[in-house]
Amino acid sequence: MKKSEIIDMLAAKTGLTKADVERVYNETFDLFKGELAKGNNVAVAGFGTFKISNRAAREGRNPQTGATMKIPASKSVSFKAGSALKEAVNK
């Protein structure tokens, strides 16, 4: 599902204008990004939790040359589905 499809469906369900729905959509995800960038978890009741996972630095190999290379430490976003989402998907 694309952003435009989500906006269209929410506008139809709520009676709000597409412009208003798009502003709320954008602000919601900007808020999520900001909180995750600070290292905070984002929990959406009945849906799930987004959180930051730290990946340690490690050695890897270049698949083309076989040479070893150092892969720097990084952060990754992970998502754990909530029980209500799991139940809805498994119906």
C-alpha positions as CSV (number, residue, x, y, z in Angstrom):
1,M,0.0,0.0,0.0
2,K,1.4,3.4,-1.0
3,K,1.3,6.7,0.9
4,S,-1.3,8.2,-1.5
5,E,-3.6,5.1,-1.1
6,I,-3.4,5.4,2.7
7,I,-4.2,9.1,2.5
8,D,-7.2,8.5,0.2
9,M,-8.6,5.8,2.4
10,L,-8.2,7.8,5.6
11,A,-9.8,10.9,4.0
12,A,-12.8,8.8,2.9
13,K,-13.2,7.2,6.3
14,T,-12.8,10.3,8.4
15,G,-14.3,13.0,6.2
16,L,-11.2,15.1,6.5
17,T,-9.6,16.7,3.4
18,K,-6.7,14.9,1.8
19,A,-4.5,17.8,2.6
20,D,-5.3,17.6,6.3
21,V,-4.8,13.8,6.4
22,E,-1.5,14.2,4.6
23,R,-0.3,16.7,7.2
24,V,-1.2,14.4,10.0
25,Y,0.4,11.4,8.2
26,N,3.7,13.3,7.6
27,E,3.8,14.7,11.2
28,T,3.2,11.2,12.6
29,F,6.1,9.6,10.8
30,D,8.3,12.7,11.4
31,L,7.6,12.2,15.1
32,F,8.4,8.5,14.9
33,K,11.7,9.3,13.1
34,G,12.7,11.9,15.6
35,E,12.0,9.7,18.6
36,L,13.9,6.8,17.1
37,A,16.8,9.1,16.2
38,K,16.9,10.0,19.9
39,G,17.1,6.3,20.8
40,N,13.6,6.1,22.2
41,N,11.2,3.3,21.4
42,V,7.9,4.1,19.7
43,A,5.0,1.8,20.9
44,V,1.7,2.0,19.1
45,A,-1.0,0.2,21.2
46,G,-2.6,-2.7,19.3
47,F,0.0,-2.5,16.5
48,G,3.5,-2.9,17.7
49,T,6.8,-1.4,18.8
50,F,9.6,0.2,16.8
51,K,13.0,0.2,18.5
52,I,16.6,0.9,17.7
53,S,19.0,-2.1,17.7
54,N,22.8,-1.6,17.8
55,R,25.0,-3.6,15.5
56,A,28.6,-4.1,16.6
57,A,31.5,-3.5,14.3
58,R,32.6,-6.6,12.5
59,E,34.8,-8.0,9.8
60,G,33.3,-8.9,6.5
61,R,34.4,-9.9,3.0
62,N,34.1,-8.2,-0.3
63,P,32.2,-10.8,-2.3
64,Q,33.9,-9.7,-5.6
65,T,37.5,-9.8,-4.4
66,G,37.4,-11.9,-1.2
67,A,39.3,-9.2,0.6
68,T,38.5,-8.7,4.3
69,M,37.0,-5.4,5.3
70,K,35.9,-3.7,8.4
71,I,32.1,-3.1,8.7
72,P,31.5,-0.2,11.1
73,A,29.1,-0.3,14.0
74,S,25.6,1.0,13.1
75,K,22.1,1.3,14.3
76,S,19.1,-0.4,12.8
77,V,15.3,-0.1,13.3
78,S,13.4,-3.2,14.3
79,F,9.7,-3.8,14.7
80,K,7.9,-6.2,16.9
81,A,4.3,-6.8,16.1
82,G,1.8,-6.5,19.0
83,S,-0.6,-9.3,19.9
84,A,-3.6,-7.6,18.3
85,L,-1.8,-7.2,15.0
86,K,-0.7,-10.8,15.1
87,E,-4.2,-12.0,15.8
88,A,-5.7,-9.9,13.0
89,V,-3.1,-11.3,10.5
90,N,-3.7,-14.9,11.6
91,K,-7.5,-14.9,11.3
